Amino acid sequence: MSVWNDIKGMWRSGGVLLRLIIINVAVFLFLLLTGLVMIMVEGSPQLADQWMGHYINPWLASTSDLGALLLKPWTAITYMFTHEGVMHLVFNMFMLWFSGRLFGDLLGDRRLLGNYLLGGLAGFALFLLFAHVGPLRAYTSIGGIVGASASITAVFIGIAVYQPEMVVRLFLFGAVRLKWLAAIFLLLDLISIRDGDNSGGHIAHLGGALYGYLAATQLKKGNDWSLGFINGLERIGKALTFQRAPRLKVVQSPRGKRMSDIDYNATRKAEQANIDVILDKISRSGYESLSKTEKDILFKASNDGKR
């Protein structure tokens, strides 16, 4: 029970990034344990694989077969939490942790969740487009799709476009700016599509990358797609569960006084100047060069921005 309590504690206090990782790992373990049970029941790994392939995996993995997709539309979401192999899961979770930390600390957990979900949907949409539209079909075919890669690519490209000069330090390679790292990843996807190595999956990566790029450029202009999507989901959830918005009660402090507009604007300007200095430091020396105080200031600013 100690392990279960630890997991519950991480879920409550770990934030969106850790929750996304927990969900991905939990789905993988569910499929793994179900497969082991079926091996014991069937007495044969081959029969167990057939049973899993026909009755379990199709309910989580998605497909470009429109007829099958109409019967299982939820798989457009569940596919981005489903993995088929250990290395597939490990690599994706490493990339999610790497890019999610940068994204979440600068832009907040709610935008991170929005980028993950919308990026996965954008990747799936491009995957469908290539599977069904004229000359694009030469690059892929009707088939299945699993994995969080498109969602993770949206997160990674999103933060790389938002802060292209940010420096990250990589083992063996040293200091690298995010824009060059993002360019390398996109180039590898393009090469993989051309070579026919899991073309459908790499096309989905490009769909996620496209969303990450557009969302970041729009955010710089003041249009917050990811946060707007999450706010919309919350409003729908409250409407479906008949939750009423809490009433706000304003209490006048007997000792305090209302801040004037001039003082408020001056305070906000000073805070923004402080944040700009921190962002410049990240661009020059990387995120890990920040002190705990500077990281706390960024975290507070990202939380203020998501209200």
Stockholm file with secondary structure:
# STOCKHOLM 1.0

chainA/1-307         MSVWNDIKGMWRSGGVLLRLIIINVAVFLFLLLTGLVMIMVEGSPQLADQWMGHYINPWLASTSDLGALLLKPWTAITYMFTHEGVMHLVFNMFMLWFSGRLFGDLLGDRRLLGNYLLGGLAGFALFLLFAHVGPLRAYTSIGGIVGASASITAVFIGIAVYQPEMVVRLFLFGAVRLKWLAAIFLLLDLISIRDGDNSGGHIAHLGGALYGYLAATQLKKGNDWSLGFINGLERIGKALTFQRAPRLKVVQSPRGKRMSDIDYNATRKAEQANIDVILDKISRSGYESLSKTEKDILFKASNDGKR
#=GR chainA/1-307 SS CHHHHHHHHHHHHSHHHHHHHHHHHHHHHHHHHHHHHHHHHHSCHHHHHHHHHHHTGGGTSEESCHHHHHHCTTHHHHGGGCCSSHHHHHHHHHHHHHHHHHHHHHHCHHHHHHHHHHHHHHHHHHHHHHHHSGGGGGGCCSCEECCSHHHHHHHHHHHHHHSTTCEEEETTTEEEEHHHHHHHHHHHHHHHHHHTSSHHHHHHHHHHHHHHHHHHHHHHTTCCHHHHHHHHHHHHHHHHTTCCCCCCCCCCCSSCCCCCHHHHHHHHHHHHHHHHHHHHHHHHHCGGGSCHHHHHHHHHHHHHHTC
#=GC SS_cons         CHHHHHHHHHHHHSHHHHHHHHHHHHHHHHHHHHHHHHHHHHSCHHHHHHHHHHHTGGGTSEESCHHHHHHCTTHHHHGGGCCSSHHHHHHHHHHHHHHHHHHHHHHCHHHHHHHHHHHHHHHHHHHHHHHHSGGGGGGCCSCEECCSHHHHHHHHHHHHHHSTTCEEEETTTEEEEHHHHHHHHHHHHHHHHHHTSSHHHHHHHHHHHHHHHHHHHHHHTTCCHHHHHHHHHHHHHHHHTTCCCCCCCCCCCSSCCCCCHHHHHHHHHHHHHHHHHHHHHHHHHCGGGSCHHHHHHHHHHHHHHTC
//
